[in-house]
Amino acid sequence: MSPLTQGLRYRAACDAWFMLLLTSGVRQGCVLAPALLCVAIDWIPRHTKDKPGIEVDREHFSDLVYADDTAFLVNTTSDAVSSLGSFQDTASALGLRISWPKTKLQNLAAGH
């Protein structure tokens, strides 16, 4: 069952749990749209198979997310291809897709 058809559980003020079946998204301009997008955008990188990333000191960084944009931090072109493919597969479970015409690659490494 996909995450969109599983539904949403929430607790009301009276401590009762309710289950809402999610079958479609929200209309553009709805006040819930940004909050739901943030939940989805945070969920996708955590559930991708490939997380190459970079090491800074002892910390591992794999991506930067801002609004509906994601930047992958990778060392090689093959890592970039792997990360984008994994991201696309995971995002498709939520009904989202990568806009390939808007996708950009930028090399920040010196001498490569």
MOBEL-V486715 format. One record per backbone hydrogen bond with DSSP energy under -1.0 kcal/mol. CO is the residue of the C=O (numbers start at 1). NH is the residue of the N-H. If there is no record, write none. Layout:
co: <CO | CO>
nh: <NH | NH>
This chain:
co: <2 | 8 | 10 | 12 | 16 | 18 | 20 | 27 | 30 | 32 | 33 | 34 | 35 | 36 | 37 | 38 | 39 | 40 | 43 | 44 | 54 | 56 | 59 | 61 | 62 | 64 | 66 | 69 | 71 | 76 | 77 | 78 | 79 | 80 | 81 | 82 | 83 | 84 | 85 | 86 | 87 | 88 | 91 | 91 | 92 | 98 | 99 | 109>
nh: <6 | 20 | 18 | 15 | 12 | 10 | 8 | 30 | 33 | 36 | 37 | 38 | 39 | 40 | 41 | 42 | 43 | 44 | 47 | 47 | 61 | 59 | 56 | 54 | 73 | 71 | 69 | 66 | 64 | 80 | 81 | 82 | 83 | 84 | 85 | 86 | 87 | 88 | 89 | 90 | 91 | 92 | 94 | 96 | 95 | 100 | 102 | 112>
